[in-house]
Amino acid sequence: MPTRIGMVSLGCAKNQVDAEMLLFTLREAGYRIVNEASLADVAIVNTCGFIEQAKQESIDEILELAQLKKEGKLKAIIVTGCLAERYGEEVMKELYEVDAVVGIGDNANIARTVEAALRGEKKTAFPDKLCLPLEGGRIQSTPFYSAYLKISEGCDNRCSYCAIPSIRGRFRSRKTDAIVEEAKELAQRGVRELVVIAQDTTRYGEDIYGKPSLDRLLKELAKIEGIKWIRLLYCYPDRITDDLLDVIAENDKILNYIDIPLQHCSAGVLKAMNRRGDRAWLEALIKKIRDRIPGVVLRTTLIAGFPGESESDFEELSDFVNKMKFERLGCFAYSREEGTPAALMDGQLDEDVKLRRQDIIMEQQQRIMYDYSQSLIGSAIEVLVEGYDRYAECYYGRSAADSPDVDGKVFFTTDGRKPREGEFVTVRIDDCLGCDPIGTMEQ
């Protein structure tokens, strides 16, 4: 019987795509892939190492698997991904139950790593980050109708709070032809929604085509038969061009949904973050986007409690959130990450101050999202069916306003035909449950 491999992938969607490529490599090498790491012979933890909370989640997962290994239910544990890349040999020293710790540059050699672990060898390997493959097969781990499409790797933005450039390396775009070919293969498998991701999607193409080329890429993706929704995440505000906005506005397949992580609005805080702009510039950008793309849904992420963030800086952020009324927003308490410039800055705030400020922003945002959902009552919206909730006795899915994993759901009932998972249906919204719309499927 082939050796069974189980994967636990943590963190962002970009890391998930790496995990899918690792699994494909292992399957091609003759290993049997199982859905539960606890049912495997070898467990691989594809870790996140971005912020403290994510690091702890990775460590907790490794410790749980270590207990299974002690009980004889696992033969080996392999640690890959960002935590492995960031802390290297230290991971092996601190977590002695682990059999191999390999950086992202060693992903192409995962089959050899498994072989070594099964022989009882302890292995560490940290080749150049640029050895991480940009191309290759994947075993899709998302539902059959939706897939992430990673268009580049690494980041050159150098935000002062962020460890990603040191973990993932410099920015590298994939060639348009390769991306389009992969998207066509996904469409042939039944994927209807492409979620375009990168560390900075709007920088796409600068390094290989000499200028930002996301608009050109999106035009090519929109030509693919079978794809109905193209969703755009991780857009850096500096590089949102008029050409990009025009492509989104003019093409029905490209959703009127843009994820723009802004992090803050105070000029002083943004400067300390090594990000450009100020509140007036950001408000002008948001106005331009909404003017050019009527009905657009904007998602952003913010950081509360950055070093030196004064009460007036935070009040400005709070007022900005209330005024801009982002349809989707997440706020995180600043995480002090070793090796980043921000970790050495004066004015580090107490944890309780950071968490209180985060809570204030999210309480405001809950009201804004509730009002947005209320505004949908009486309208008919398109919903991608994801399943049936036996306890609530209704179906659920996502609208164009809801990105996988990070946004909400639309719940609905039907008096007639039962919709299939992955089908697009029209739902008339009657009410809301918190921030989630509730409605009835139109026959």
Contacts in CASP RR format, 6 or more apart in sequence:
PFRMAT RR
TARGET T0000
AUTHOR 0000-0000-0000
METHOD contacts of the structure
MODEL  1
MPTRIGMVSLGCAKNQVDAEMLLFTLREAGYRIVNEASLADVAIVNTCGF
IEQAKQESIDEILELAQLKKEGKLKAIIVTGCLAERYGEEVMKELYEVDA
VVGIGDNANIARTVEAALRGEKKTAFPDKLCLPLEGGRIQSTPFYSAYLK
ISEGCDNRCSYCAIPSIRGRFRSRKTDAIVEEAKELAQRGVRELVVIAQD
TTRYGEDIYGKPSLDRLLKELAKIEGIKWIRLLYCYPDRITDDLLDVIAE
NDKILNYIDIPLQHCSAGVLKAMNRRGDRAWLEALIKKIRDRIPGVVLRT
TLIAGFPGESESDFEELSDFVNKMKFERLGCFAYSREEGTPAALMDGQLD
EDVKLRRQDIIMEQQQRIMYDYSQSLIGSAIEVLVEGYDRYAECYYGRSA
ADSPDVDGKVFFTTDGRKPREGEFVTVRIDDCLGCDPIGTMEQ
1 32 0 8 1.000
2 30 0 8 1.000
2 31 0 8 1.000
2 32 0 8 1.000
3 31 0 8 1.000
3 32 0 8 1.000
3 41 0 8 1.000
3 42 0 8 1.000
3 114 0 8 1.000
3 118 0 8 1.000
4 31 0 8 1.000
4 32 0 8 1.000
4 33 0 8 1.000
4 34 0 8 1.000
4 39 0 8 1.000
4 40 0 8 1.000
4 41 0 8 1.000
4 42 0 8 1.000
5 23 0 8 1.000
5 26 0 8 1.000
5 31 0 8 1.000
5 32 0 8 1.000
5 33 0 8 1.000
5 34 0 8 1.000
5 40 0 8 1.000
5 41 0 8 1.000
5 42 0 8 1.000
5 44 0 8 1.000
5 114 0 8 1.000
6 33 0 8 1.000
6 34 0 8 1.000
6 35 0 8 1.000
6 36 0 8 1.000
6 37 0 8 1.000
6 39 0 8 1.000
6 40 0 8 1.000
6 42 0 8 1.000
6 43 0 8 1.000
6 44 0 8 1.000
7 19 0 8 1.000
7 22 0 8 1.000
7 23 0 8 1.000
7 33 0 8 1.000
7 37 0 8 1.000
7 43 0 8 1.000
7 44 0 8 1.000
7 46 0 8 1.000
8 37 0 8 1.000
8 43 0 8 1.000
8 44 0 8 1.000
8 45 0 8 1.000
8 46 0 8 1.000
8 61 0 8 1.000
8 65 0 8 1.000
9 15 0 8 1.000
9 16 0 8 1.000
9 18 0 8 1.000
9 19 0 8 1.000
9 46 0 8 1.000
9 141 0 8 1.000
10 45 0 8 1.000
10 46 0 8 1.000
10 47 0 8 1.000
10 48 0 8 1.000
10 54 0 8 1.000
10 57 0 8 1.000
10 58 0 8 1.000
10 61 0 8 1.000
11 48 0 8 1.000
11 50 0 8 1.000
11 54 0 8 1.000
11 57 0 8 1.000
12 48 0 8 1.000
12 50 0 8 1.000
12 197 0 8 1.000
13 148 0 8 1.000
13 150 0 8 1.000
13 195 0 8 1.000
13 197 0 8 1.000
13 233 0 8 1.000
13 404 0 8 1.000
13 405 0 8 1.000
14 148 0 8 1.000
14 150 0 8 1.000
14 153 0 8 1.000
14 197 0 8 1.000
14 198 0 8 1.000
14 199 0 8 1.000
15 46 0 8 1.000
15 48 0 8 1.000
15 81 0 8 1.000
15 82 0 8 1.000
16 141 0 8 1.000
16 142 0 8 1.000
16 148 0 8 1.000
17 138 0 8 1.000
17 148 0 8 1.000
17 150 0 8 1.000
17 197 0 8 1.000
18 46 0 8 1.000
18 80 0 8 1.000
18 81 0 8 1.000
18 104 0 8 1.000
18 107 0 8 1.000
18 132 0 8 1.000
19 46 0 8 1.000
19 141 0 8 1.000
20 137 0 8 1.000
20 138 0 8 1.000
20 139 0 8 1.000
20 140 0 8 1.000
20 141 0 8 1.000
21 107 0 8 1.000
21 133 0 8 1.000
21 136 0 8 1.000
21 137 0 8 1.000
21 138 0 8 1.000
22 44 0 8 1.000
22 46 0 8 1.000
22 80 0 8 1.000
22 107 0 8 1.000
22 110 0 8 1.000
23 33 0 8 1.000
23 138 0 8 1.000
23 139 0 8 1.000
23 141 0 8 1.000
24 136 0 8 1.000
24 137 0 8 1.000
24 138 0 8 1.000
24 139 0 8 1.000
25 107 0 8 1.000
25 108 0 8 1.000
25 110 0 8 1.000
25 111 0 8 1.000
25 137 0 8 1.000
26 33 0 8 1.000
26 110 0 8 1.000
26 111 0 8 1.000
26 114 0 8 1.000
27 33 0 8 1.000
27 139 0 8 1.000
29 111 0 8 1.000
29 114 0 8 1.000
31 42 0 8 1.000
31 111 0 8 1.000
31 114 0 8 1.000
33 139 0 8 1.000
34 40 0 8 1.000
37 43 0 8 1.000
37 44 0 8 1.000
37 45 0 8 1.000
37 65 0 8 1.000
37 74 0 8 1.000
38 65 0 8 1.000
38 68 0 8 1.000
38 73 0 8 1.000
38 74 0 8 1.000
40 74 0 8 1.000
41 74 0 8 1.000
41 75 0 8 1.000
41 76 0 8 1.000
41 118 0 8 1.000
42 74 0 8 1.000
42 75 0 8 1.000
42 76 0 8 1.000
42 77 0 8 1.000
42 78 0 8 1.000
42 114 0 8 1.000
42 117 0 8 1.000
42 118 0 8 1.000
43 65 0 8 1.000
43 68 0 8 1.000
43 74 0 8 1.000
43 76 0 8 1.000
43 77 0 8 1.000
43 78 0 8 1.000
44 77 0 8 1.000
44 78 0 8 1.000
44 79 0 8 1.000
44 80 0 8 1.000
44 110 0 8 1.000
45 58 0 8 1.000
45 61 0 8 1.000
45 62 0 8 1.000
45 65 0 8 1.000
45 77 0 8 1.000
45 78 0 8 1.000
45 79 0 8 1.000
45 80 0 8 1.000
46 80 0 8 1.000
46 81 0 8 1.000
47 55 0 8 1.000
47 58 0 8 1.000
47 61 0 8 1.000
47 62 0 8 1.000
47 79 0 8 1.000
47 80 0 8 1.000
47 81 0 8 1.000
47 82 0 8 1.000
47 83 0 8 1.000
47 84 0 8 1.000
48 54 0 8 1.000
48 55 0 8 1.000
48 57 0 8 1.000
48 58 0 8 1.000
48 81 0 8 1.000
48 82 0 8 1.000
48 83 0 8 1.000
49 55 0 8 1.000
49 58 0 8 1.000
49 81 0 8 1.000
49 82 0 8 1.000
49 83 0 8 1.000
49 86 0 8 1.000
49 163 0 8 1.000
49 167 0 8 1.000
50 82 0 8 1.000
50 163 0 8 1.000
50 164 0 8 1.000
50 167 0 8 1.000
50 337 0 8 1.000
51 332 0 8 1.000
51 335 0 8 1.000
51 337 0 8 1.000
52 335 0 8 1.000
52 336 0 8 1.000
52 337 0 8 1.000
53 335 0 8 1.000
55 83 0 8 1.000
58 83 0 8 1.000
59 83 0 8 1.000
59 95 0 8 1.000
62 77 0 8 1.000
62 79 0 8 1.000
62 95 0 8 1.000
62 97 0 8 1.000
62 98 0 8 1.000
63 95 0 8 1.000
65 74 0 8 1.000
65 77 0 8 1.000
65 97 0 8 1.000
66 77 0 8 1.000
66 95 0 8 1.000
66 97 0 8 1.000
66 98 0 8 1.000
68 74 0 8 1.000
69 75 0 8 1.000
69 76 0 8 1.000
69 77 0 8 1.000
69 97 0 8 1.000
70 97 0 8 1.000
75 117 0 8 1.000
75 118 0 8 1.000
76 99 0 8 1.000
76 100 0 8 1.000
76 114 0 8 1.000
76 117 0 8 1.000
76 118 0 8 1.000
76 120 0 8 1.000
77 97 0 8 1.000
77 98 0 8 1.000
77 99 0 8 1.000
77 100 0 8 1.000
77 117 0 8 1.000
78 98 0 8 1.000
78 99 0 8 1.000
78 100 0 8 1.000
78 101 0 8 1.000
78 102 0 8 1.000
78 110 0 8 1.000
78 113 0 8 1.000
78 114 0 8 1.000
78 117 0 8 1.000
79 91 0 8 1.000
79 95 0 8 1.000
79 98 0 8 1.000
79 100 0 8 1.000
79 101 0 8 1.000
79 102 0 8 1.000
80 102 0 8 1.000
80 103 0 8 1.000
80 104 0 8 1.000
80 106 0 8 1.000
80 107 0 8 1.000
80 110 0 8 1.000
81 103 0 8 1.000
81 104 0 8 1.000
82 104 0 8 1.000
82 167 0 8 1.000
82 168 0 8 1.000
83 91 0 8 1.000
84 91 0 8 1.000
84 101 0 8 1.000
84 102 0 8 1.000
84 103 0 8 1.000
84 104 0 8 1.000
85 103 0 8 1.000
85 104 0 8 1.000
85 105 0 8 1.000
85 126 0 8 1.000
85 129 0 8 1.000
85 167 0 8 1.000
85 168 0 8 1.000
86 163 0 8 1.000
86 166 0 8 1.000
86 167 0 8 1.000
88 101 0 8 1.000
88 103 0 8 1.000
88 124 0 8 1.000
88 126 0 8 1.000
89 101 0 8 1.000
89 124 0 8 1.000
91 98 0 8 1.000
91 101 0 8 1.000
92 98 0 8 1.000
92 101 0 8 1.000
92 122 0 8 1.000
92 124 0 8 1.000
99 117 0 8 1.000
99 120 0 8 1.000
99 121 0 8 1.000
99 122 0 8 1.000
99 123 0 8 1.000
100 113 0 8 1.000
100 116 0 8 1.000
100 117 0 8 1.000
100 122 0 8 1.000
100 123 0 8 1.000
100 124 0 8 1.000
100 125 0 8 1.000
101 123 0 8 1.000
101 124 0 8 1.000
102 109 0 8 1.000
102 110 0 8 1.000
102 113 0 8 1.000
102 123 0 8 1.000
102 124 0 8 1.000
102 125 0 8 1.000
102 126 0 8 1.000
103 125 0 8 1.000
103 126 0 8 1.000
103 127 0 8 1.000
104 129 0 8 1.000
104 132 0 8 1.000
104 167 0 8 1.000
104 168 0 8 1.000
105 126 0 8 1.000
105 127 0 8 1.000
105 128 0 8 1.000
105 129 0 8 1.000
105 130 0 8 1.000
105 131 0 8 1.000
105 132 0 8 1.000
106 113 0 8 1.000
106 125 0 8 1.000
106 126 0 8 1.000
106 127 0 8 1.000
106 131 0 8 1.000
107 131 0 8 1.000
107 132 0 8 1.000
107 133 0 8 1.000
108 131 0 8 1.000
108 133 0 8 1.000
109 125 0 8 1.000
113 123 0 8 1.000
113 125 0 8 1.000
116 123 0 8 1.000
117 123 0 8 1.000
129 167 0 8 1.000
129 168 0 8 1.000
129 169 0 8 1.000
130 169 0 8 1.000
130 170 0 8 1.000
130 172 0 8 1.000
132 153 0 8 1.000
132 168 0 8 1.000
134 153 0 8 1.000
134 172 0 8 1.000
134 174 0 8 1.000
134 178 0 8 1.000
135 174 0 8 1.000
135 178 0 8 1.000
140 147 0 8 1.000
140 186 0 8 1.000
140 189 0 8 1.000
140 191 0 8 1.000
142 148 0 8 1.000
142 404 0 8 1.000
143 386 0 8 1.000
143 421 0 8 1.000
143 422 0 8 1.000
144 189 0 8 1.000
144 190 0 8 1.000
144 191 0 8 1.000
144 422 0 8 1.000
145 190 0 8 1.000
145 191 0 8 1.000
145 192 0 8 1.000
145 193 0 8 1.000
145 384 0 8 1.000
145 421 0 8 1.000
145 422 0 8 1.000
146 191 0 8 1.000
146 192 0 8 1.000
146 193 0 8 1.000
146 195 0 8 1.000
146 384 0 8 1.000
146 404 0 8 1.000
147 186 0 8 1.000
147 191 0 8 1.000
147 193 0 8 1.000
147 194 0 8 1.000
147 195 0 8 1.000
148 194 0 8 1.000
148 195 0 8 1.000
148 197 0 8 1.000
149 179 0 8 1.000
149 182 0 8 1.000
149 183 0 8 1.000
149 186 0 8 1.000
149 194 0 8 1.000
149 195 0 8 1.000
149 196 0 8 1.000
149 197 0 8 1.000
149 221 0 8 1.000
150 174 0 8 1.000
150 197 0 8 1.000
150 198 0 8 1.000
151 173 0 8 1.000
151 174 0 8 1.000
151 179 0 8 1.000
151 196 0 8 1.000
151 197 0 8 1.000
151 198 0 8 1.000
151 201 0 8 1.000
151 204 0 8 1.000
151 214 0 8 1.000
151 217 0 8 1.000
152 171 0 8 1.000
152 172 0 8 1.000
152 173 0 8 1.000
152 174 0 8 1.000
152 198 0 8 1.000
152 199 0 8 1.000
152 200 0 8 1.000
152 201 0 8 1.000
152 203 0 8 1.000
152 204 0 8 1.000
152 205 0 8 1.000
153 168 0 8 1.000
153 169 0 8 1.000
153 171 0 8 1.000
153 172 0 8 1.000
153 174 0 8 1.000
153 198 0 8 1.000
153 199 0 8 1.000
154 164 0 8 1.000
154 165 0 8 1.000
154 168 0 8 1.000
154 169 0 8 1.000
154 170 0 8 1.000
154 171 0 8 1.000
154 172 0 8 1.000
154 198 0 8 1.000
154 199 0 8 1.000
155 162 0 8 1.000
155 164 0 8 1.000
155 165 0 8 1.000
155 168 0 8 1.000
155 169 0 8 1.000
155 170 0 8 1.000
155 171 0 8 1.000
155 199 0 8 1.000
155 200 0 8 1.000
156 165 0 8 1.000
156 170 0 8 1.000
156 171 0 8 1.000
156 200 0 8 1.000
156 203 0 8 1.000
157 165 0 8 1.000
157 199 0 8 1.000
157 200 0 8 1.000
157 203 0 8 1.000
157 236 0 8 1.000
157 274 0 8 1.000
157 275 0 8 1.000
158 165 0 8 1.000
158 274 0 8 1.000
159 263 0 8 1.000
159 273 0 8 1.000
159 274 0 8 1.000
159 275 0 8 1.000
160 272 0 8 1.000
160 273 0 8 1.000
160 274 0 8 1.000
160 340 0 8 1.000
160 341 0 8 1.000
160 342 0 8 1.000
160 345 0 8 1.000
161 273 0 8 1.000
161 303 0 8 1.000
161 306 0 8 1.000
161 334 0 8 1.000
161 335 0 8 1.000
161 337 0 8 1.000
161 340 0 8 1.000
161 342 0 8 1.000
162 337 0 8 1.000
162 340 0 8 1.000
163 337 0 8 1.000
163 339 0 8 1.000
163 340 0 8 1.000
164 199 0 8 1.000
166 339 0 8 1.000
168 199 0 8 1.000
171 199 0 8 1.000
171 200 0 8 1.000
171 203 0 8 1.000
171 206 0 8 1.000
171 207 0 8 1.000
172 207 0 8 1.000
173 203 0 8 1.000
173 204 0 8 1.000
173 205 0 8 1.000
173 206 0 8 1.000
173 207 0 8 1.000
173 208 0 8 1.000
173 209 0 8 1.000
173 213 0 8 1.000
175 208 0 8 1.000
176 213 0 8 1.000
176 216 0 8 1.000
176 217 0 8 1.000
176 220 0 8 1.000
179 217 0 8 1.000
179 221 0 8 1.000
180 217 0 8 1.000
180 220 0 8 1.000
180 221 0 8 1.000
180 224 0 8 1.000
183 194 0 8 1.000
183 221 0 8 1.000
183 224 0 8 1.000
183 227 0 8 1.000
184 224 0 8 1.000
186 194 0 8 1.000
187 224 0 8 1.000
187 225 0 8 1.000
187 226 0 8 1.000
187 227 0 8 1.000
190 226 0 8 1.000
191 227 0 8 1.000
192 226 0 8 1.000
192 227 0 8 1.000
192 228 0 8 1.000
192 229 0 8 1.000
192 384 0 8 1.000
192 422 0 8 1.000
192 424 0 8 1.000
193 227 0 8 1.000
193 228 0 8 1.000
193 229 0 8 1.000
193 230 0 8 1.000
193 231 0 8 1.000
193 384 0 8 1.000
194 221 0 8 1.000
194 227 0 8 1.000
194 229 0 8 1.000
194 230 0 8 1.000
194 231 0 8 1.000
195 231 0 8 1.000
195 233 0 8 1.000
195 403 0 8 1.000
195 404 0 8 1.000
196 218 0 8 1.000
196 221 0 8 1.000
196 230 0 8 1.000
196 231 0 8 1.000
196 232 0 8 1.000
196 233 0 8 1.000
197 233 0 8 1.000
197 234 0 8 1.000
198 204 0 8 1.000
198 234 0 8 1.000
199 234 0 8 1.000
200 234 0 8 1.000
200 235 0 8 1.000
200 236 0 8 1.000
200 239 0 8 1.000
201 214 0 8 1.000
201 232 0 8 1.000
201 233 0 8 1.000
201 234 0 8 1.000
201 235 0 8 1.000
201 236 0 8 1.000
202 212 0 8 1.000
202 214 0 8 1.000
202 235 0 8 1.000
202 236 0 8 1.000
202 238 0 8 1.000
202 239 0 8 1.000
202 240 0 8 1.000
202 241 0 8 1.000
202 244 0 8 1.000
203 212 0 8 1.000
203 236 0 8 1.000
203 239 0 8 1.000
204 212 0 8 1.000
204 213 0 8 1.000
204 214 0 8 1.000
204 217 0 8 1.000
205 211 0 8 1.000
205 212 0 8 1.000
205 213 0 8 1.000
205 214 0 8 1.000
205 217 0 8 1.000
206 212 0 8 1.000
206 213 0 8 1.000
212 239 0 8 1.000
212 241 0 8 1.000
212 244 0 8 1.000
214 244 0 8 1.000
215 241 0 8 1.000
215 243 0 8 1.000
215 244 0 8 1.000
215 246 0 8 1.000
215 247 0 8 1.000
218 230 0 8 1.000
218 232 0 8 1.000
218 244 0 8 1.000
218 247 0 8 1.000
218 248 0 8 1.000
218 251 0 8 1.000
218 254 0 8 1.000
219 247 0 8 1.000
219 251 0 8 1.000
221 227 0 8 1.000
221 230 0 8 1.000
221 253 0 8 1.000
222 230 0 8 1.000
222 251 0 8 1.000
222 253 0 8 1.000
222 254 0 8 1.000
227 253 0 8 1.000
228 253 0 8 1.000
228 424 0 8 1.000
229 253 0 8 1.000
229 255 0 8 1.000
229 384 0 8 1.000
229 400 0 8 1.000
230 253 0 8 1.000
230 254 0 8 1.000
230 255 0 8 1.000
231 255 0 8 1.000
231 257 0 8 1.000
231 403 0 8 1.000
232 248 0 8 1.000
232 254 0 8 1.000
232 255 0 8 1.000
232 257 0 8 1.000
232 258 0 8 1.000
232 259 0 8 1.000
233 259 0 8 1.000
233 403 0 8 1.000
234 259 0 8 1.000
234 261 0 8 1.000
235 258 0 8 1.000
235 259 0 8 1.000
235 260 0 8 1.000
236 260 0 8 1.000
236 261 0 8 1.000
237 260 0 8 1.000
237 262 0 8 1.000
237 282 0 8 1.000
237 285 0 8 1.000
238 276 0 8 1.000
240 258 0 8 1.000
240 260 0 8 1.000
240 285 0 8 1.000
240 289 0 8 1.000
242 292 0 8 1.000
245 288 0 8 1.000
245 289 0 8 1.000
245 292 0 8 1.000
245 293 0 8 1.000
246 292 0 8 1.000
247 254 0 8 1.000
248 254 0 8 1.000
248 256 0 8 1.000
248 258 0 8 1.000
248 293 0 8 1.000
248 296 0 8 1.000
249 256 0 8 1.000
249 292 0 8 1.000
249 293 0 8 1.000
255 297 0 8 1.000
255 400 0 8 1.000
256 293 0 8 1.000
256 294 0 8 1.000
256 295 0 8 1.000
256 296 0 8 1.000
256 297 0 8 1.000
256 400 0 8 1.000
257 296 0 8 1.000
257 297 0 8 1.000
257 299 0 8 1.000
257 400 0 8 1.000
257 401 0 8 1.000
257 403 0 8 1.000
258 289 0 8 1.000
258 293 0 8 1.000
258 296 0 8 1.000
258 297 0 8 1.000
258 298 0 8 1.000
258 299 0 8 1.000
259 299 0 8 1.000
259 300 0 8 1.000
259 328 0 8 1.000
259 403 0 8 1.000
260 298 0 8 1.000
260 299 0 8 1.000
260 300 0 8 1.000
261 300 0 8 1.000
261 301 0 8 1.000
262 282 0 8 1.000
262 300 0 8 1.000
262 301 0 8 1.000
262 302 0 8 1.000
263 270 0 8 1.000
263 273 0 8 1.000
263 275 0 8 1.000
263 301 0 8 1.000
263 302 0 8 1.000
263 303 0 8 1.000
264 270 0 8 1.000
264 273 0 8 1.000
264 275 0 8 1.000
264 302 0 8 1.000
264 303 0 8 1.000
264 306 0 8 1.000
264 309 0 8 1.000
264 313 0 8 1.000
264 317 0 8 1.000
265 278 0 8 1.000
265 279 0 8 1.000
265 282 0 8 1.000
265 316 0 8 1.000
265 317 0 8 1.000
265 320 0 8 1.000
266 278 0 8 1.000
266 279 0 8 1.000
266 309 0 8 1.000
266 313 0 8 1.000
266 316 0 8 1.000
266 317 0 8 1.000
267 277 0 8 1.000
267 278 0 8 1.000
267 279 0 8 1.000
268 278 0 8 1.000
268 313 0 8 1.000
269 306 0 8 1.000
269 308 0 8 1.000
269 309 0 8 1.000
269 313 0 8 1.000
269 317 0 8 1.000
270 276 0 8 1.000
270 277 0 8 1.000
270 278 0 8 1.000
272 306 0 8 1.000
272 307 0 8 1.000
272 308 0 8 1.000
272 342 0 8 1.000
272 345 0 8 1.000
273 303 0 8 1.000
273 306 0 8 1.000
273 342 0 8 1.000
274 341 0 8 1.000
279 316 0 8 1.000
279 320 0 8 1.000
282 320 0 8 1.000
283 320 0 8 1.000
283 323 0 8 1.000
283 324 0 8 1.000
286 298 0 8 1.000
286 324 0 8 1.000
289 296 0 8 1.000
289 298 0 8 1.000
290 296 0 8 1.000
290 298 0 8 1.000
297 327 0 8 1.000
297 328 0 8 1.000
297 400 0 8 1.000
297 401 0 8 1.000
298 324 0 8 1.000
298 326 0 8 1.000
298 327 0 8 1.000
298 328 0 8 1.000
299 326 0 8 1.000
299 327 0 8 1.000
299 328 0 8 1.000
299 329 0 8 1.000
299 403 0 8 1.000
299 406 0 8 1.000
299 407 0 8 1.000
300 326 0 8 1.000
300 328 0 8 1.000
300 329 0 8 1.000
300 330 0 8 1.000
301 329 0 8 1.000
301 330 0 8 1.000
301 331 0 8 1.000
301 332 0 8 1.000
302 317 0 8 1.000
302 321 0 8 1.000
302 329 0 8 1.000
302 330 0 8 1.000
302 331 0 8 1.000
302 332 0 8 1.000
302 361 0 8 1.000
303 331 0 8 1.000
303 332 0 8 1.000
303 333 0 8 1.000
303 334 0 8 1.000
304 314 0 8 1.000
304 317 0 8 1.000
304 331 0 8 1.000
304 332 0 8 1.000
304 333 0 8 1.000
304 334 0 8 1.000
304 354 0 8 1.000
304 357 0 8 1.000
304 358 0 8 1.000
304 360 0 8 1.000
304 361 0 8 1.000
305 314 0 8 1.000
305 333 0 8 1.000
305 334 0 8 1.000
305 349 0 8 1.000
305 353 0 8 1.000
305 354 0 8 1.000
305 357 0 8 1.000
305 358 0 8 1.000
306 334 0 8 1.000
306 342 0 8 1.000
307 334 0 8 1.000
307 342 0 8 1.000
307 345 0 8 1.000
307 346 0 8 1.000
307 347 0 8 1.000
307 348 0 8 1.000
307 349 0 8 1.000
308 345 0 8 1.000
308 346 0 8 1.000
308 347 0 8 1.000
308 348 0 8 1.000
308 349 0 8 1.000
309 334 0 8 1.000
309 349 0 8 1.000
309 357 0 8 1.000
314 357 0 8 1.000
317 361 0 8 1.000
318 360 0 8 1.000
318 361 0 8 1.000
318 364 0 8 1.000
321 329 0 8 1.000
321 361 0 8 1.000
321 364 0 8 1.000
321 365 0 8 1.000
321 368 0 8 1.000
322 364 0 8 1.000
322 368 0 8 1.000
325 368 0 8 1.000
325 371 0 8 1.000
325 372 0 8 1.000
326 365 0 8 1.000
326 368 0 8 1.000
327 368 0 8 1.000
327 369 0 8 1.000
327 372 0 8 1.000
327 401 0 8 1.000
328 369 0 8 1.000
328 401 0 8 1.000
328 403 0 8 1.000
328 406 0 8 1.000
328 407 0 8 1.000
329 361 0 8 1.000
329 365 0 8 1.000
329 368 0 8 1.000
329 369 0 8 1.000
330 361 0 8 1.000
330 362 0 8 1.000
330 365 0 8 1.000
331 358 0 8 1.000
331 361 0 8 1.000
331 362 0 8 1.000
331 365 0 8 1.000
332 358 0 8 1.000
333 351 0 8 1.000
333 354 0 8 1.000
333 355 0 8 1.000
333 357 0 8 1.000
333 358 0 8 1.000
334 342 0 8 1.000
334 349 0 8 1.000
334 354 0 8 1.000
336 342 0 8 1.000
336 343 0 8 1.000
336 348 0 8 1.000
337 343 0 8 1.000
366 435 0 8 1.000
369 435 0 8 1.000
370 432 0 8 1.000
370 434 0 8 1.000
370 435 0 8 1.000
372 435 0 8 1.000
373 432 0 8 1.000
373 434 0 8 1.000
373 435 0 8 1.000
373 436 0 8 1.000
373 437 0 8 1.000
374 432 0 8 1.000
376 429 0 8 1.000
376 432 0 8 1.000
376 437 0 8 1.000
377 429 0 8 1.000
377 430 0 8 1.000
377 431 0 8 1.000
377 432 0 8 1.000
377 437 0 8 1.000
378 428 0 8 1.000
378 429 0 8 1.000
378 430 0 8 1.000
379 428 0 8 1.000
379 429 0 8 1.000
380 426 0 8 1.000
380 427 0 8 1.000
380 428 0 8 1.000
380 429 0 8 1.000
380 442 0 8 1.000
381 399 0 8 1.000
381 400 0 8 1.000
381 410 0 8 1.000
381 426 0 8 1.000
381 427 0 8 1.000
381 429 0 8 1.000
381 437 0 8 1.000
382 399 0 8 1.000
382 400 0 8 1.000
382 424 0 8 1.000
382 425 0 8 1.000
382 426 0 8 1.000
382 427 0 8 1.000
383 397 0 8 1.000
383 398 0 8 1.000
383 399 0 8 1.000
383 410 0 8 1.000
383 412 0 8 1.000
383 424 0 8 1.000
383 425 0 8 1.000
383 426 0 8 1.000
383 427 0 8 1.000
384 397 0 8 1.000
384 398 0 8 1.000
384 399 0 8 1.000
384 422 0 8 1.000
384 423 0 8 1.000
384 424 0 8 1.000
385 395 0 8 1.000
385 396 0 8 1.000
385 397 0 8 1.000
385 419 0 8 1.000
385 420 0 8 1.000
385 421 0 8 1.000
385 422 0 8 1.000
385 423 0 8 1.000
385 424 0 8 1.000
385 425 0 8 1.000
386 396 0 8 1.000
386 397 0 8 1.000
386 398 0 8 1.000
386 409 0 8 1.000
386 421 0 8 1.000
386 422 0 8 1.000
387 395 0 8 1.000
387 396 0 8 1.000
387 397 0 8 1.000
387 421 0 8 1.000
388 394 0 8 1.000
388 395 0 8 1.000
388 396 0 8 1.000
389 395 0 8 1.000
389 396 0 8 1.000
389 411 0 8 1.000
392 411 0 8 1.000
393 413 0 8 1.000
394 411 0 8 1.000
394 412 0 8 1.000
394 413 0 8 1.000
394 438 0 8 1.000
395 411 0 8 1.000
395 412 0 8 1.000
395 413 0 8 1.000
395 414 0 8 1.000
395 419 0 8 1.000
395 441 0 8 1.000
396 409 0 8 1.000
396 410 0 8 1.000
396 411 0 8 1.000
396 412 0 8 1.000
397 409 0 8 1.000
397 410 0 8 1.000
397 411 0 8 1.000
397 412 0 8 1.000
398 404 0 8 1.000
398 407 0 8 1.000
398 408 0 8 1.000
398 409 0 8 1.000
398 410 0 8 1.000
399 410 0 8 1.000
399 437 0 8 1.000
401 407 0 8 1.000
402 408 0 8 1.000
402 409 0 8 1.000
402 410 0 8 1.000
408 435 0 8 1.000
408 436 0 8 1.000
409 436 0 8 1.000
410 427 0 8 1.000
410 429 0 8 1.000
410 436 0 8 1.000
410 437 0 8 1.000
410 438 0 8 1.000
410 439 0 8 1.000
411 433 0 8 1.000
411 436 0 8 1.000
411 437 0 8 1.000
411 438 0 8 1.000
411 439 0 8 1.000
412 425 0 8 1.000
412 427 0 8 1.000
412 438 0 8 1.000
412 439 0 8 1.000
412 440 0 8 1.000
412 441 0 8 1.000
413 439 0 8 1.000
413 440 0 8 1.000
413 441 0 8 1.000
414 440 0 8 1.000
414 441 0 8 1.000
414 443 0 8 1.000
415 440 0 8 1.000
415 443 0 8 1.000
416 443 0 8 1.000
417 443 0 8 1.000
419 425 0 8 1.000
419 441 0 8 1.000
425 441 0 8 1.000
425 442 0 8 1.000
426 441 0 8 1.000
426 442 0 8 1.000
427 437 0 8 1.000
427 439 0 8 1.000
427 440 0 8 1.000
427 441 0 8 1.000
427 442 0 8 1.000
428 439 0 8 1.000
428 440 0 8 1.000
428 442 0 8 1.000
429 437 0 8 1.000
429 438 0 8 1.000
429 439 0 8 1.000
430 438 0 8 1.000
430 439 0 8 1.000
430 440 0 8 1.000
431 437 0 8 1.000
431 438 0 8 1.000
431 439 0 8 1.000
432 438 0 8 1.000
END
